[in-house]
Amino acid sequence: MAKQKISFYDVKTKKKFETENYKIVDKSGRKFAVSKSPAGTHECWRVVSKEFADKNK
């Protein structure tokens, strides 16, 4: 099953981007989608629901 395309906001470049290339990370009981920024080498994090994380692992 293909991952769902979601949007991220890159704080350093102040631009939004959409991608299907992300990983789900569990940190302190919260679920995050983490993706590399297309404009640099840093990561962009986004909070996601538990249901979304379970569907898109």
Buried (B, 14 or more C-beta within 10 A) or exposed (E): EEBEEBEBEBEEBEEEBEBEEBEBBEEEEEBBBBBBBEEEEEBBBBEBEEEBBEEBE
